[in-house]
Each structure stands twice: as structure tokens, then as C-alpha cells.
Amino acid sequence: MLELETISHWFESSGATEPGQRVLNNISLTLHQGESLALMGNSGSGKSTLLQIAAGLERPQMGQVKLTGELLYQLADKRLSALRREKIGFVFQQFNLLPGLTVVDNILFQSRLSKRAVDQQWLNHLMAELSIEELKHRLPEQLSGGQQQRVAIARAIAHKPCIVFADEPTGNLNDSLSHSVMALLIHLVQEANSSLLMVTHSAAMADYADSVLKLQQSQLIAAATA
Ligand SMILES: Nc1ncnc2c1ncn2[C@@H]1O[C@H](COP(=O)(O)OP(=O)(O)OP(=O)(O)O)[C@@H](O)[C@H]1O
């Protein structure tokens, strides 16, 4: 479903033009439909870079990314944007809700952009599971952090994407909220039969995933917490 093939990456903007200064070195990874994977590693080890590359947001210097059989970086920009809207959901640490849109309009934003019909039953189910029905006409600024992240999860899953990419999804939440939000994310990703690739610093959060890998010295290794 998601295949990373021999990905190497370095940032020329940081002056790193030599292979020896690679952030990512020859990384391969396969994630099947319905699987969840947590990516751990020290600060600066390249986790977010790998997530961005896997999500079609940052072209790797070397290697290929294949999502449902399509080579992302061989697609024209327009097709790549359409594929991201249709097949991918994103959850970020900073929630990234659109401030001028209500909760329900935030959730439906991606489906409307790709002109896809909304599955009203699924939407109602998501809002009920995430306990955000009562909040649906509010603006993001009228929500707590935990509520905003629950809305962001609904937005990421509303169109039943093939895969959800989550970058530190509980990074701005306290411990107990982190557990409840992570449990909901995992549960709803499973219900949607989506895959999940998640970056986290927290071993406790990583434990929710089917498997855990660690980025170390530009390579992926099995994580001790797995
Ligand atoms: N646009 C960029 N230009 C130059 N260097 C970059 C750029 N983005 C990231 N880097 C560098 O690449 C390395 C990996 O960054 P990345 O954000 O992927 O790490 P991370 O593991 O996600 O870190 P953290 O856990 O602190 O978020 C870091 O050394 C960072 O400074």
C-alpha cells in the first residue's frame, strides 16, 4: 500500500550536499492496508522529514515513494495534489484547523475540495465517537486543545483515506488527554480500514501502533519499546 524504496535525503539549503551528510540514508519500508506504524527517534533524527517524503510533500533526493501503486514523485503536481486530497489524511501537533471555518466546515473541507460526496452516516458516527457533535457550529478558537485535536482527527478520516499521517498528534496535549485522543485515533483509523504512519517522541503513544521503528544515524532500526 505505502512503499518507500531506498530513500536518501539531505538538505542543500543547510549546505549539506555530500552523501555523508544525509538526514536519511537508504531507507526502505512497506506499510500494508490497515497497519499502523510509529516512528520514533531523537530530535533532529529526520522523523518529520521521512513523514513529509512519504506523504508526497517533500521530494527525496534519491529513492521512490509508491502509494497504492502510484509513484508519487513521478506524478504531475496537479495529480499529486489530487491524490493527497483523496487518499491521505493528516493530523499535526498544532491541530492546523482553519480559523475562519466552523468545526463541521473544517471536517468537510477536504471532501469539498475534491468534490467528493460526503458519507453523512460516517460523518455522524465520527462526530459521535469523537464527542464533537455539540461543537459542530463553533469556531476552532472556541475549543480546547483536546477538542481541536478531535476535530482534526475527524477531518483526517472523514473521506476514509488510504493512509493517515500523524506528526506528534498528542504533542500539545497532557498525559491523560494524549491517551484518550490516541486511542480514538487508532480506533477510527481501524474502522476506516486506513493505515497510520505516526511520528512520536512518546514510547507510551508508540505502543498504540502495531509496530515501532526508530530513526538512528539516518537509518531505520527496530525500536526497543516495540
Ligand atoms: N528545510 C530544511 N532545510 C535544512 N535542514 C532541514 C530542513 N528541515 C529539516 N532540516 C534538518 O534535518 C534534520 C531532520 O529534521 P526533522 O525535522 O526531520 O527531525 P525530527 O526527527 O522530526 O525532529 P524533532 O523530533 O525535533 O521534530 C535536522 O537536522 C533539521 O535541522
The ligand as a Gaussian input file, in Angstrom:
#p B3LYP/6-31G(d) Opt

LIG

0 1
 N       14.112000      22.671000       5.235000
 C       15.235000      22.296000       5.836000
 N       16.429000      22.813000       5.475000
 C       17.581000      22.420000       6.065000
 N       17.643000      21.490000       7.040000
 C       16.491000      20.950000       7.450000
 C       15.233000      21.308000       6.887000
 N       14.249000      20.585000       7.512000
 C       14.874000      19.821000       8.416000
 N       16.215000      20.031000       8.392000
 C       17.233000      19.344000       9.222000
 O       17.083000      17.942000       9.009000
 C       17.228000      17.230000      10.218000
 C       15.984000      16.376000      10.479000
 O       14.883000      17.233000      10.764000
 P       13.452000      16.654000      11.150000
 O       12.541000      17.814000      11.383000
 O       13.054000      15.657000      10.141000
 O       13.783000      15.909000      12.514000
 P       12.792000      15.270000      13.604000
 O       13.349000      13.948000      13.940000
 O       11.384000      15.326000      13.111000
 O       12.997000      16.286000      14.808000
 P       12.007000      16.705000      16.020000
 O       11.762000      15.460000      16.801000
 O       12.834000      17.725000      16.776000
 O       10.786000      17.305000      15.406000
 C       17.524000      18.266000      11.291000
 O       18.917000      18.342000      11.484000
 C       16.986000      19.556000      10.702000
 O       17.708000      20.668000      11.184000

